[in-house]
Amino acid sequence: MTGKEFYIDNFKIFQEKLNGESKSFLNEIRKDALKSLSELEFPTNKVEDWKYTNVTPILKQNFVPAVNASVPKITEKEIQSYLFQDFDCHLLVFINGLYSEELSIVGQLPKGAVAGSLRNLTKENPELLSKYLNKISITDNAFNALNTAYALDGLVVVVPDGIIIEKPIQVLYLNTNDKENVLSLPRNLVVAGKNSQVSIVANYRGAGEKIYFSNIITEVFADENSIVDLCKIQNETDDSFHIEKVQAIQKKNSVFNHYNITFGGSITRNDINSRLDGENIETHYYGLYMVNGKQHVDNHTFVDHAKPNCMSNEVYKGILDDSSRGVFNGKIIVRRDAQKTNAYQQNETILLSNKATIDTKPQLEIFADDVKCSHGATVGHLDETSEFYIRSRGVPQELAKSMLIRAFANDVIETVKIDPLKEQINHMIFEHLHRVEIKTE
């Protein structure tokens, strides 16, 4: 038994583990999603949006939902080795998608603010969750249905009107198991009230001897005049699988900054979507993907300009080595009423190997006439002229190449607002690509 049948059959075991939680509002959502899972198919290459990403290797495996699997023993010392250091933050830790209270350190939050676990809040404050959960993201495919059917835990951040959470919230999603192939299913919700601000660093890491599959949905609601920074750094094991859908809804004068730093896994797919549902909204997408070996990373973005006087800015850069493959599909739609829209999108890719490949497809659909929109894509190798110039100053070849990689990535790295995090991402780039590291002053 594989694929859908396996997960539908395992749902009974999952329900038995819930005990009193099976009577929550969330369980009704689960049951509806299970029905959707039975009716929907997992995407194939015949589906246009999945044309270049073959998910068959994921479907060949039976991944055990984390709540049904054995629980790994993780110490506080082990956790430290996976964290981003040198900045003060609130810390939430999820092991295989399940919240670990003993490993988390959440400091004093402003009155009414919440940074916690979906599972806990389903019991403690279901009214707060039911207003937003599963109301922002719709089910597009069987992966989404699978996440919702097994939705049990994940990050919940709620910031009341007028509140600023000063310290970033670092969220470690550590996936690890030495006995079973685990299915990790974080269901995340971020709600920023009017005139509020919050910054979240989502840190996805992997360990253990077994392969695993992270299947994630993150819903974001940014109310009027709010600012939400969501920085995702995904640095998982080379044989892992990772699929996430981010769905944001923004109200007038809000700002949503999404940073997507991907070091891969075996197959990685990011779907990042924003609906600009008000005037004077800003949406910024910054992406950097670095893959090698036979890794495959697919970034699909969609910005929906539904109202006038808004701007979106998107910069995605890829560095591909060995026999890796990248996919970028960026779609912007400007609806009929969205006059005075300003939309910019750029995808640039460097191929460090003749065997690396990229499929890039920027898309614009414009139904308004008073707009400024542009998009572009470039693919190439490191600039030989620049390399020659640097080497003519006595710089060794490998160091010269690292300098060019650092300069190429800099447009994205420099947008990150947390300075210590910038330099740690920089270190990860060169470590992952096995290159000489270039540091900034």
N, C-alpha and C positions, 0 to 999 in steps of 0.2 A: 504494500500500500504506500503510495507516494503522492506528493502534491496536495491538492485540495482535500482529497478524501482523508488523508492522514490528519490534517489540522481540524477538519470537521469532526472526525472521530475522537480526537484528543480533547475537544471542547468539553465533553462530559467529565473528564478527569479534572479539567480546569475548574469547572463549576463546583465540583465537590470540594475543592480546596478553598472556596470562597466563604463557606459557612454563612454567617449572618450577612455578609456583603452581597449575597445573591439577591437581597431584597432592595438594593439601592436603585436609584434612577439610572445609574450607569449600567446596571445589568440589562435594563430594557434596551439601551443603546447597543449593548453587546449582541443581544438576540437578533435585533434587526440587521446588524452587520454580518452575523453568521448566515442569515438568509441571503444577503447580498453576495457573500463569499461563495455560496453554493451556485449562484446564478452567473457571477462574473468569471471571466477567464484571466489568467495571468498573461501579461502582454507578450507578444511574439514580435519577430522582426517584420511581420506583415502590418503591424500597427505603426503608422508614420512616426509618431513621437518616440518609438522604441526601435526604429529601423536599424540603428548601428549598435544596439546593445542586446546581446543574447543572454537571457536570464536562465537558460536551460541548466547551467551548472548549479544554480541555486535550487532549482526545482527537483533536481536529481537527489538531493539530500533531504532527509527527514530531520528537521530541527525541533528539539524539544522545548516548548515554551518554558521560560525560566522558572515560573512558579511550580512547574511539574518536575523540574530537574533537581539534582543534588546542589547543595549550597556550598560554594567554595569558601575556605577560610582565608580571609584577607586581613593583614595586620595594618595598624596605623603607619608603621614604618614603610611598608610596601606602598601604601597610598602616596606617601610623600614623594616617591620617585617618579610618579606620573603627573604631579601637579605643576602648574606654572607658578614660579616663585617670585619673590621680591616685590610683591605689591599686596597691600592689605585688601582682603576680600571676605565676603561670606562664602562658606564652602558647603556644597551639597554633594553627596556621593551616592551614586547608583551602581550596584553590582549586578550585571546582567539585566539592567533595566529596573531593578527593584531597589528602593530607597534603603540606605543604611544609616540609621540615626546615630549609631555609636561612632561612625567614621566621619560624620558631618559636623561642621562647626558654624552655626548660624548665629551671628552676633545680634546685638540689639537693633531692631528695625523700627522705623517710625510707626506711630500709632495707626493701626488699621492695615499696614502693609503685610503681605504674606510672601514667604519664600519657603516652600515646603513640598510635600509629597502628595501626588494625586490620590494615592490610596488612603492616606490619613485624612485628607480634606473631604473625601467622599463620605467619610463617617462624621467628621466634625462640622463641616459647613457645606452640605450638599446644595443649598440654595445659591451660594456664591458660584459654584461650578456649573450648575445646570443652566445658568443664563448664557454661558459662552461655550462650554465644551460641546464639540461636534456641531456647533452652529456656524463656524467660520470656514472649516474645510469640508468639501463634499467628497464622496467616494468616487475616485476616477477609475480604479482598477482593483484587482483581487489583492494586491499588496496592501492598499489602503483598507480594504475590508478586513483583511487578516489582522492588521494592527488594531482596528476598532473592536473586532470580535473578542480579542484577548486583552483589551485595554484594562490595565490594573494599576499601573504606577507610572510615574514620570514627574517632571518638574512642573510646579505651579508657582507662578509669580503674579501677584496682584498688587498694583500700586494705586492707592486711592487718589482722588482729585487733589491737585496742589502739592503732592508729596514728591520729594526727590530722594531716591536711595543713593546716598553719596558713594558708598563703596561698591565696586563691581561684585557681581554674584558669579563665582566660579562653580561650574557644575561638572564633576568628573563622572563620565559614563565608562566604567571599566567592565569589559567583557572578558570572562575567563572561565574555563572549566577543563579539567583533566580527564573527565569521565564521559561526558556526553557532548554532542553537538547542540549548542544552546541557541534558542531563538530569543533575542532580546527585543522588547517591544515598548520602548519609552513612548508615552503619550504626553506631550508637553503643552502647556498653556501659559501664555504671557498676556496679561491685561494691564495696560497703562491708562489710568484715568486722565481726565482733563488736566492740562498744565503739569503733568508729572514727568519724571525722568527715571530711567533704569538702564543699566548696562550689564549684559550677561555674557560670560565666556563659557561656551559649551566645549568641553574637552573630551573627545572620544578616543579611548585607548584600548588596546587589547593585549592579552597574555594567555598563558595556558597552552596545553598540548593539542586541544581539539579546535576544529574550525567552528565558527559561529556566524550568525546572521543577525545584523541589527536592522530592524524595520521600524522606522520612526515616523511619527506625525507631530509637527509643531504648529500650533495655532497662535497667532499674534493679533491682538486687537489694540490699536493705537488710537486713543480718543483725541479730541480736539486739543491742539497745542502741546501734545506730548512728544517726547523724544525717546525712542527705543533703539539701543545699540545691541545687536546680537552677533557675536563673533564666534564662529564655529571653526575649531581646529580638529581635523580628523586624521589621526595618526595611528592606524590600527594594524593588526598583523597582516602579513602579505597574502595569507590564504583566506582571509575573512571576506564577508559580503556586507555591503552597507547600502541601504536605500532610505532616503528621507524625503518627505514632503513638507515644505514650509508654506503655510498660507497666512498672509497678512491682510487685514483690512484696516485702512487708515481713514481717519476723519480729518476735517479741515485744519490746516496749519500744523499738521503733525509731521514728524521726521522719523523715518525708519532707515537705519543703516544696517545692512547685512554684509558681514565679512565671511567668506567661505574659503578656508585654507585646507586643501585636500592633499594628503600624502598617500592616499589610496588604501589598498586592500586588493583582493583579487578583482572584484567588481564593485564599483561605487557609482551610485546614481543619486543626484541631487535635483529635486524639483522645487524651485523657489518662485513663489507667486505673490504678487501684491495687487490689491484692488484699491485704487486711489479714489475714495468715495467722499470727496469734498474738495473745496478750493484751497489753493496755496499750500499744497502738500509737496513734500520732498521725499523721494525714494532713492537711496544709493545702494547699489550692489557692487561689492568689490570681491573678486575671486582670484585665487591663485592655486593652480593644481600642478603638482610635481610627481610624476610617476616614472617607474623604471621596470626592468624585468618584463613580465607579460601583463602588468597591471592594466586595468581598463577603468577609466573615469568618464562619466557622462554628466554634464551640467546642463539642465534645462531651466531657463528662466522665463518668466512671463509677467510683464508689467501692464496692467489694465488701467489706462487713463480714462476714467469714467466721468470726470468733472473738469471744468475749465481752470486755467491759471495754475497748473501744476508742473513740476519738473521731475524727471528721473534721469539718473546718471549711472551708467553701468560700465565697469572696466573689469574684464576677465582676461587673465594671462595664464598660459600653460607652458610648462617645461617638460618635455618628454624625452626619455632616454631608452636605450636598448630596443626591445620589441613592444613597447607599451603603446596604448592607443587612447586618444582623447576624443571626446565628443562635446561640442558646444552648440546649443540651439537657444538663441535668445529672441524672444518674441515680444514686440511692443504693439499694443492696439490702442489707437486714439479714437474714441467714440465720437459720434456726431456732435454732441454738446460740449466736447472737451476742447473748446477754442483756447488759444494762447498757451497751448501745451509746448513744453520744451523737453525733448527726449533725446538722450545721447547714449549710444551703445558702441563698445569697441571690444573686439576679441583678438588678442595677439598670441601667437604660439611659436615657441622655439623648439626645433627638433635637434637634439644632441646626437642622434643616431640616424643613419640612413634607413633603419628598419622601423623607426617610430612613425606612427600615422595619426592624423587629426582629421576629423570631419566637422566642419564648422558651417553653421547656417544662421546668420542673422536675419530676422524677419521684421518688417514694418507693415502694419495695416492701419491706414489713416482714412478716417471718415469725416474729419473736420478740415477746414481750408486755411485757417489762420494759425499755423503751427510752425515750430522749428524742430525738425527731427533729422537725425543722422545716425548711420550705423556703418560699421566696417569690420573687416577681418583681414589679418595678415598672417602668413605662415612662412617661416624661413629658418635658416641656421644662424649660429652666432656670426656677427659681422666680422668677416675676415680682415677688412681694412682697419677696423678698430683694434682687433687683436694684434695685427701687425704693428700698429702705432704703439700700443702698450708694450709689446715685446721689444720694440726698438729702444725703449727706455731701460732695458736690462731686466725686465720682469719675466720670470720663467713662464712657459706656455700654460701649464695647468693653473697657475695663479692668475694669469691674464684671462683665461676662460672664466674663472670664478668671479673676477671683477665684472665681467660682462653679464654674468648671470645675476649678480647682486644688483647691478644697475637696472636690468630688465625687470626684476621682481619688485624693485623699490617703489614703483608707482602704487602698488597695492599695499605693501608693508607699511609705508609711511602714513597711510590713512588710519591705521590702528591707533586709537587714542591712548592706550596704556603703554608707556615707554618701555618698561621692563619686558612686556609681552612681545614687543617688536623684535627685540634682540634675541629672545628665545626662539621665536619663529624663524628668524634668520639662521640661527644655529641648526635648527631642524632641517632647513632646506639643504644645507651643505652636507649634513650627516646622511640624509636620505639619498642624495645624489652621489654620495661618495666623492665629494669635491673638497678642495682646499677652502677653508672658511675665510670669508672676508668680513671683518667686524667694522662697525661704525664707531665714530668717536662719541 
